[in-house]
Amino acid sequence: MELQQLHYFQTVARLEHMTQAAEALNITQPALSRTIARLEAEVGVPLFDRKGRQIQLNAFGQIFLRHLERSFQELEQAQKRINDLAGLENRSVLIGTTNVNIFPSLVASFIERYPNARIRQFLRTDQEMGQLLEAGEIDLCISASPIVGQGIEWTPFFKDELLLLVPLEERFMHRKEIALIETAHEKFIGGGTSNEASNWLEELCRAAGFAPDVFFEGSDSVVVAEMVSRGLGISFIPKYLWTRFSEVLQKALHVLRITDPDCTITTGISRMKDRYLPATAQAFYDFILRKDWEPQ
């Protein structure tokens, strides 16, 4: 079996369409069909069910694809090890994250220690990050909830308190803390589907005993803060973020500590437990878990 032949099979298996696969591979359809036929002859069984122009991976093909993709991942890991050993590693770390507020501080602290490192961030949902991690397309994930998947290891490293972000109004200004149930009749401003704030809002309000009236969701924290300052609703903000920008925000906003329920979020880092990490990615992982950094 040739490596190119196996790559062709992988593409056909994923697309389940010979014409589209040929276009993706930039070869003619007859040439691709002959390649797949030779592979099936070598394996000894058909790998696809064919009905006219329809082609679908069968049970034999599914088994072959699973083992093939694991083999490709092993080859990729071997190449990364060889690059490290030969000094060819490009010093880049591929990191998937949700909208984690502490990430800029982590990167800044790491670059101070490793100035030649290069960080590439991919903003994704938890599910998308898990898929990329399993496929070997990123090295690590950072998120405020565990990434679920076979062989994925999520380790918490930072815990932060959530504060209630409110406008500068008399009913809030004389207070320093509040039970969340007291806000049951308030309008809420969420952080949007790509931001953990949306999940925090729903989960915390349910824990307090009510469903929040979310009238607006936006992924831009500046927009959220502006809308709260205008008295259009209230929201949540991590204490780390409030402390970092308090000199600017406190002129237009106020925060209350939430006494009930417990309002904390835990950020963790994920990797494939038994997969080799390139040297720079391993250095970043160890740096985070040793806590050789301070929130800035």
Secondary structure, DSSP 4 states (H G I P E B T S, - for coil): --HHHHHHHHHHHHH--HHHHHHHHTS-HHHHHHHHHHHHHHHTS--EEEETTEEEE-HHHHHHHHHHHHHHHHHHHHHHHHHHHHT----EEEEEESS-TTHHHHHHHHHHH-TT-EEEEEE--HHHHHHHHHHTS-SEEEESSPPPSTTEEEEEEEEEEEEEEEES-HHHHT-SEEEGGGGTTSEEEE--TTSHHHHHHHHHHHHHTS--EEEEE-S-HHHHHHHHHTTS-BEEEEHHHHHHHHHHHTTTEEEEEEEES--EEEEEEEEETTS---HHHHHHHHHHHHT-----
